[in-house]
Amino acid sequence: MPAGTLLAVAALVVCCAACSAVQPRTANQAAVPVSRAATPVATPAATPTPVPPTPEPTPVPAAPTPTPARTFALGGSGSVTVAAAAGASSTITVMVSGLRPVAHAVHLHGGCTGSPNAHIAVIGVVGSGGTLSITVPNRLLGATVIVYPDASATGTPILCGATAA
């Protein structure tokens, strides 16, 4: 055998022996796989869910300022006070004093004449003095309060007062 070939065979034998020494195995052992370096896998970044803006609180409307009560003279012997009530109504309070000691009809009329055609509502009956009240729709403000000379609600009123300016 030529010397170059002999040298090649010897190198091959040495190389094979070295390989067997690195990973010796028995018949019962399975081959151990050569570990590979893990290839990094790109994972998508989680997109943060945007937080919805906090809604502005709805302002609570302020309670309407009640209209202050208005008081009007009822001749020289009393007064008529008009105060806003719930919704679209008002309370008319009639206070009288110093009248003759008989019953007097008190009505709401469209004028001071006492005409039955101008009658709007009966407020009540008072003696020589007293206080009466009635709640009416605001559309009736502007009518007049009249006090009759007696309970019959006839004749010329002895007192007349406004319910609106």
Phi and psi in degrees as a GROMACS rama.xvg file:
@    title "Ramachandran Plot"
@    xaxis  label "Phi"
@    yaxis  label "Psi"
@TYPE xy
-68.3023  156.153  PRO-2
-65.6569  -35.5102  ALA-3
-67.9391  -34.6252  GLY-4
-74.121  -41.0464  THR-5
-59.5233  -40.3317  LEU-6
-66.3397  -37.2277  LEU-7
-69.7117  -38.855  ALA-8
-68.1424  -40.8895  VAL-9
-63.5771  -39.7079  ALA-10
-65.9986  -37.3038  ALA-11
-67.3784  -39.8454  LEU-12
-64.9844  -44.4567  VAL-13
-63.7162  -39.569  VAL-14
-67.7688  -42.5006  CYS-15
-66.313  -38.8703  CYS-16
-63.9501  -38.7689  ALA-17
-66.2039  -38.9808  ALA-18
-66.9024  -38.2843  CYS-19
-68.8581  -31.2828  SER-20
-72.7892  -28.2757  ALA-21
-71.7954  -42.8624  VAL-22
-129.421  76.3207  GLN-23
-73.7603  143.462  PRO-24
-133.861  151.587  ARG-25
-105.888  175.634  THR-26
-69.3752  -26.879  ALA-27
-87.1736  -9.83685  ASN-28
-93.0012  140.523  GLN-29
-86.3073  157.065  ALA-30
-67.8299  135.196  ALA-31
-87.1436  121.975  VAL-32
-68.2496  146.521  PRO-33
-75.6413  128.227  VAL-34
-73.9065  143.155  SER-35
-109.492  149.026  ARG-36
-68.4385  133.906  ALA-37
-67.885  131.657  ALA-38
-86.0047  123.444  THR-39
-63.0358  133.988  PRO-40
-107.836  129.891  VAL-41
-75.7148  126.073  ALA-42
-106.801  138.777  THR-43
-66.1912  138.332  PRO-44
-72.1444  138.456  ALA-45
-69.0246  128.144  ALA-46
-82.5477  122.038  THR-47
-65.2504  138.35  PRO-48
-74.1295  125.753  THR-49
-67.2441  139.194  PRO-50
-82.0292  125.328  VAL-51
-64.6643  146.498  PRO-52
-64.8816  146.641  PRO-53
-71.5718  123.984  THR-54
-68.3298  146.726  PRO-55
-68.3492  138.25  GLU-56
-64.9216  140.539  PRO-57
-72.9141  124.082  THR-58
-67.385  139.501  PRO-59
-83.987  124.404  VAL-60
-63.7135  141.087  PRO-61
-66.806  144.339  ALA-62
-62.9668  138.303  ALA-63
-61.5641  140.813  PRO-64
-72.7946  122.18  THR-65
-64.0243  143.135  PRO-66
-69.8819  130.76  THR-67
-64.4197  150.183  PRO-68
-64.3889  143.994  ALA-69
-116.304  138.346  ARG-70
-119.5  135.021  THR-71
-123.74  149.659  PHE-72
-71.5256  144.106  ALA-73
-118.053  81.309  LEU-74
61.8186  -147.449  GLY-75
-100.694  6.11873  GLY-76
-123.881  23.8602  SER-77
172.365  -169.645  GLY-78
-150.354  159.532  SER-79
-121.826  122.568  VAL-80
-114.78  131.277  THR-81
-115.975  124.248  VAL-82
-129.175  140.714  ALA-83
-63.1233  137.866  ALA-84
-113.698  -167.521  ALA-85
-65.7898  142.306  ALA-86
66.3547  -135.527  GLY-87
-103.41  47.316  ALA-88
-134.984  166.031  SER-89
-138.604  153.971  SER-90
-104.741  127.105  THR-91
-103.559  121.63  ILE-92
-113.51  126.627  THR-93
-110.988  125.631  VAL-94
-121.228  126.584  MET-95
-128.459  155.886  VAL-96
-156.432  158.16  SER-97
74.1308  19.9568  GLY-98
-86.9915  167.797  LEU-99
-57.3087  148  ARG-100
-77.6845  59.3243  PRO-101
-133.897  170.632  VAL-102
-74.3714  139.461  ALA-103
-126.813  125.429  HIS-104
-74.6123  137.722  ALA-105
-122.297  122.66  VAL-106
-128.366  164.179  HIS-107
-106.416  122.99  LEU-108
-130.323  164.331  HIS-109
-94.9082  65.8241  GLY-110
130.731  174.153  GLY-111
-102.412  11.721  CYS-112
-79.7047  -26.1537  THR-113
84.0797  8.38431  GLY-114
-62.0666  134.754  SER-115
-60.2012  -26.9954  PRO-116
-71.5817  -17.0132  ASN-117
-99.3054  3.14445  ALA-118
-66.3192  135.608  HIS-119
-116.237  -50.509  ILE-120
-157.682  152.612  ALA-121
-89.5285  127.607  VAL-122
-91.4767  -39.8791  ILE-123
155.616  -162.935  GLY-124
-131.625  136.509  VAL-125
-124.912  162.477  VAL-126
-90.5584  -135.37  GLY-127
-71.6332  -14.9922  SER-128
-164.723  160.55  GLY-129
156.356  178.574  GLY-130
-131.234  134.778  THR-131
-129.911  152.579  LEU-132
-138.036  152.769  SER-133
-147.529  141.974  ILE-134
-104.273  129.173  THR-135
-131.422  158.652  VAL-136
-63.628  145.873  PRO-137
-58.0077  -25.0726  ASN-138
-63.3557  -18.472  ARG-139
-87.9372  -6.4134  LEU-140
-66.8448  136.59  LEU-141
115.043  -18.8171  GLY-142
-72.0792  174.497  ALA-143
-117.433  152.176  THR-144
-97.0605  129.349  VAL-145
-123.254  148.035  ILE-146
-119.409  122.918  VAL-147
-83.8045  159.207  TYR-148
-67.7082  -16.9795  PRO-149
-153.216  -173.876  ASP-150
-78.0454  -9.09319  ALA-151
-74.6841  -11.5892  SER-152
56.7595  41.7395  ALA-153
-130.235  162.284  THR-154
89.9773  -175.411  GLY-155
-79.9647  129.229  THR-156
-60.1087  146.772  PRO-157
-92.7238  -19.749  ILE-158
-137.931  145.326  LEU-159
-146.547  131.362  CYS-160
-144.526  151.421  GLY-161
-77.88  158.19  ALA-162
-113.721  -0.915441  THR-163
-154.623  152.675  ALA-164
